[in-house]
């Protein structure tokens, strides 16, 4: 019997609708109107004998406590996966929303076990296959699953492993499955070839075991077990179950009170440490422990023979809200550990998630369909980072845009926490000198970074940690010019060189905060004045008195003139009209072709008090529509007001 109620959720029906329309892009209004039905309709259809509606009603009655209050009076049921065709490994997900509001009150998934017989159900109802969630991520069943994933990756994915397996300077000797020692000791390696596991975690707020100069010799003999946090002990169990003897944990393998010695060197080698590891274990859900015990909320229920239902589990690689709910995903230090690790396993609150360069797997749905875009982490940085054909400029600024919005305990670490990625890029793509977050071979383009599309200017840090021309000098999220914009630069009047930079290891650390750049370009002296509305500014050139106004900022759009300040120092209350005028200099960088014409890109700088040198600091970026097909704009007039000079920017 064909049922128009549950058939409404059919992927086949939506495929036919797409073919008729000739497009995969179905308007939301059509989706909302045609792909949902009221709860009362499902109840009525189930009572009339429809097997599909009966399964759906049984599922919601089993899991949703308030279902009885809505199944007659209101509420809506719709398919979560939308008009995409279900895949073999994708469960069938529905949500129930309250009457009138369409607010999702509950989301559940129906599935069967692979290879198991099921009760007959309509042919359109592609249940998909899934697995039961583990009772604990620390149980042998979970660790056995991890062993299987690792074995498959080692034998079938040669690109996931590093060719170099040299041990870091220090590692923890935890024994193995055949011999579990009564204590763990610190081992100072000779950088011999051997396998080890890294732990990535969020440092707990309370004090825990740390390697210090005073306890170094003691830890070489044995680390007292009562000083080792539970998270560390549990990752030792994981290593032994995988028959890996050595574990690297930053707190116990880097001397924490040796800031300018070995600690600085180990931080500089962070890319090699994570790239060379056999596996990185991420403690994703707690600062106190690695293993978790599954709760009752996601327990499965068999509603008919071979047909199971449970509350839908949201994955961090599918759902942004699930990603932000994990403790580690918003941490800046952990960002580069996720990017650099060839193989990773995430211990979440409910299951293990495996992520290597070739596959993505979890315990509840294994494997994921790689052709399905929903089955990949929305972390574009990792995908680009592993692509040998990726454009280095795009890779770096994609990483910076994602990294710069993350949190860190000490803001002085803003450059340190990404230097492992910089070191890797310097080696992999043979990039030139690295200058406080920018690259010498694309320096002019890199200098034109600006605030992210949804950012508002914040105060500058009280203690400088980088030169003002570096994005690391501010606390906001930043973005570079887009890859297609970088390739569409039509002309450049500027040249920039490093006047004073530090050498060797310190090029990656914060010792270059006093570095100076020399920029030789067209310079226009002007008075900048904040407008009556925050975000609007006027500029008046001092030579000819030419004046133009910048418009309010709009995300993803550049209007005729747009100035985005680096910080909010220009919006403070001013005492007089004279104080509203700020003496600035406009530095022409290059012209850039966009869809609406050619734009001139300028840096805005102002002088700083320095009796010996003519130094300036960066205060923002100015973009002006230079010309379109009908009119020439202010950029041409500005060039007439300027002269070519050398500017020192600190």
Secondary structure, 3 states (H helix, E strand, C coil): CCCCCHHHHCHHHHHHHHHHHCCCCCCHHHHHHHCEEEHHHHHHHHHCCCHHHHHHHHHHHHHCCCHHHHCCCCCEEEECCCCCCCCCCCCEEEEEECCCCCCEEEEEEEEECCCCCCCCCCCCCCCCECCCCCCECCCHHHHHHHHHHHHHHHHHCHHHCCCCCECCCEEEECCCCCCCCCCEEEEECCCCECCEEEEECCCCCCCCCCCCHHHHHHHHHCECHHHCCHHHHHHHHHHHHCCCCEEECHHHHCCCCCCCCHHHHHHHCHHHHHHHCCEEEEECCCCCCCCCECCCCCCCEEEECCEEEEECCCCCCCCHHHHHHCCCCCEHHHHHHHHHCCEEEEECCCCEEEEECCCEEECCCCCCCCCCHHHCCCCHHHHHHCCCCCCHHHHHHHHHHHHCCCECCCHHHCCHHHHHHHHHHHHHCCCCCEECCEEHHHHHHHCCCEECCCCCCECCCCCCCCCCCCHHHCCCCEECCCHHHHCCEEEECCEEEEEECCCHHHHHCHHHCCCEEEEEEEEEEEEEEECCCCCCEEEEECCCCCEEECCCCECCECCCEEEEECECCCCCCCCCCHHHEEEEEEEEEEEEEECCEEEEEEEEEEECCCCCCCEEEEEEEEEEEEECCCCECHHHHHHHHCEEEEEEEC
